[in-house]
Every structure is written in structure tokens, then in C-alpha cells.
Amino acid sequence: MRHMKLKNKLFGLLALSLLAVSCKKELELKDPQFLSPQDAVANDANIKKVLLGAYDAISSGNLYGGNLQLFADLMGSDGELSWVGTFNTYREVWGKSLLTTNPNVSGMWGAGYNAINIVNSVLANIGKVNTADQNRVKGEALFIRGAMHFELVRFYAKDYTDGNPATNPGIPVVKTPTNSTDEITKPSRNSVQDVYNAVIADLTEAENLLPLENGVYATKSAAAAILSRVYLQKADYAGARDAANRGIQNAKNKGLLANFMDNFNQSTNTPEDIFAIQVSDQDGTNNLQLFYSVSIFGARDGDVEVNQKHLNLYQAGDERATVTDDPDLPDFNTAFYFKFGAFRTTKFRDLYTNVKVVRLAELYLTRAEANYRLGTTVGATPLNDVNLIRRRAGLGNLAAITSVDQIYLERRRELAFEGFGIHDAKRFKRTIDGLPWNDNKLVFPIPFRELNANSSLTQNPGY
């Protein structure tokens, strides 16, 4: 009996041993859903999927999915908006009281560089893409990389015209992919001027490579449009004028909509959209709807309120300022509504609607401003461009433009809540909530997490 018990124990141990070996082999099996970084960019089809991943990355709520636009307007609100929501991290942006540990500040930085890293992998393997598609794929990747570096430098560094851009620290310009811990580097901050030069180089090449039409993806016109923003922010008005003019001319099958509000709450791109983030009930993020809209439309509780100071910008009869007190009307098509004790913008009322990144109207206003500042008439006179926008809004023509401030006012009316607040305020050297345009509080801090991980980074003044 003792011998039998010992034999049974040995069989039991052997069985356990075999089971352990079997489990180990199963655990070592390659996950069919897993792709190594090398496999992910091994061929044409995979690289194109990685590029689609980059578009998904820039649609993050931290980026063009809403926060890039929302934070620009909250920080630049100057009494025109109020943040009444419970999220203190957003209140810090509105109140210009940012902490270096703010997760939204870290999230924007991380999401931006994630998108950059993805397209760097595409660019490093562009030779594997089918020859017929190489220009388009490379152009789209460069468009995303240029746009992301630009958005980050606008938030995390001084404005181009604030001091010396050749010596002011910008952000790291990253052009090589990181696919493993062994490849991690600790880049320092390039100067603001170097960042802008890199952005212009990427977007210029992208514009040359991209097609006129490309579905919902980047086009020649979209690259020119972002370029016009870059040049405008650095006060290179000739560059801004010419890029905006090219963007208008190359906007294939595009045009201003007859009705201003038809631009918004759309689940597909309109003929006025140059570039937009696609949002559906299956994919995409629209933080503008989430925070500007209210619960009856599937949003939160109306975290952002529009104040009377903003409504005072509009003239009588301006269709961009129409208000209703009943947002439940089926034919509701007004620019603002009054709900839960406050005015709200209708631009982002509805759930599962696209987020605008560039509209054609912006290019007309950029061309007008640049032409006016230079005393030129490339593409059209400043007066004609401004009046084109005004007529669509139901207003009469101006007889003349006697100040660039008139064009700035039209930008504030036309592009309200679309992400221009702090950036335009810096360009026009405006005081924001009692702070001068170049105050340190109007620049995001370098995230505490990044400083800990990268000893080569330096913090912005005031933090």
C-alpha cells in the first residue's frame, strides 16, 4: 500500500509537471492580435493602417477632438466665457492658474507626441509603400507631424513675437520614431524659431505632395490652411496671405454655405469643411459638444456658459447671434440658446457630430487680414473678403476697412468657440482677464511628469 501511494504521488507530480510545461508553452504562444513595431510597418497595407492610427490619435479629446480648441478659448475668454463645471483641471485653464501636475496639460502633451511618433514610423518606412501612393501617404504623415508640433508650441512656449524666438525655448522637435525602451531618448527643447521652421518645412512638403481631394483626410488645401495659421501666428503676413490664397484656390468642390448654422451639428463634412474630425456613435470624440452642450442633448450639464460680453460683439441682424429660449423646437437653427440659466452656443449642440478643424471662412478672413496689413490685394481685396463673410451672416457690406481691428472683430464673430481665442489675442497683443498678452500665466507649463522623465527639459517661467 505504501508503494502504491508513493507511485500515485510520483504520477501526480509528473502530471503537474507536464501541465506546467504545457501551460508554459501555451503562454509562450504568439498572440495573433499582436503586431511588433517591425511587423506593423512591414508592408504597404500595414503602413497605411498605421497612418489611419495617426488620424485616430489626433482625434483624441486631448487634441482635435476638442481640447485644443476648448483650451484656447477658455484661456482667451476675457470674460466672454465662464467655466462652471466641476472639473477643476479645466477650471485651472480658464482661471490661468495651471498646476504642472494638471492631467489635461499632461494629456495634451502626451497625445501630441504620440501622434508624432506614429507618423514618424510611417515616414521612416515610406519606401515600403506602393509607389503610386507614396506621395499621398508621406504628405498625410507630414501634415499630421507639422500640425501637432505647431499646436504644442503654441500652448507650451511663448508666442513667436514675444521676445526672441531664436533663443526662447519651444518644444522638442521629434523626427524619428521610438518603438522600444532601448530607443527612448531625452530630447531638449528646440527654440521657438526652430520649431516653426520645422513645422513650415513639414507642411510645405505636405502641401506639395497631397492631392486636391482625399475624402475626409488631409488635402492640399488643408495643408495650406494650417500653414496660413503658422505664418499668421509668426506675423509673416506675406506667407499667411499666400498660403490662405492657395488654400482657397485648391479647395476642390468647396464653398461657403448659404446658411451659417448649416456648418454645425453635422455628422458628415460640409462643402465648407477643409478638415474635420469624424465623429460617430462608433468612433471619435467631441469634447466641444461634451462641455458646451447640455444633458438634454447627451452632454454634461453645460460646463461652459456664454456671457453677455460675447453677445455684445454682434450687430443687430447678425445670423451668427440669433437666440432662442426654446432649444427643443424641431426647426431649431439659431446660433445661441438659453438653457439652465445661461446662454449656450449651438455650434456644438448635438451628439455624434464632427469637430471642425478648418473651415473655408477662416481662409477668407486670414487672406483679408494679411492683405490689409501689407496693402496688397492678392486673390481679392480685404474689403471683398470681409464682406463675403458678412453677407453670409445677413449683414450689409462695409463701405471700407479702416483698421485691422475690424477684421479681428469679424474673426471673433465668425470663428467664435472654434479654438482661436488665446492665439488671436496674443497676435493682437490684447489684455486677457487683466493679464498682458505675454504674461507667463498664458503659457502652459511643461508637465511635471515629463520633467521627471526627461532631465533635458526645462520648465517655463512662472512655474
Secondary structure, DSSP 8 states (H G I E B T S, - for coil): -HHHHHHHHHHHHHHHHHHHHHHHHHHTS--TT---HHHHTSSHHHHHHHHHHHHHHHTSTTTTTTHHHHHHHHHT-TTSEEE-SS-HHHHHHHTT---TT-HHHHHHHHHHHHHHHHHHHHHHTGGGS-HHHHHHHHHHHHHHHHHHHHHHHHHHS--TTSS-TTTSB------S---SGGG-------BHHHHHHHHHHHHHHHHHHS-S--TTS--HHHHHHHHHHHHHHTT-HHHHHHHHHHHHHT-TT----SSGGGGSS-SS--TTEEEEE---SSS---HHHHHHS-GGGTS-S--EEE-HHHHTTS-TT-GGG-EES-TT-TT---SEEEETTEEEESTT-SSS--EEEEEHHHHHHHHHHHHHHHT--SSS-HHHHHHHHHHHTT----S----HHHHHHHHHHHTTTSS-HHHHHHHTT--BTTB-TT-GGGS----HHHHHH-TT----TT-
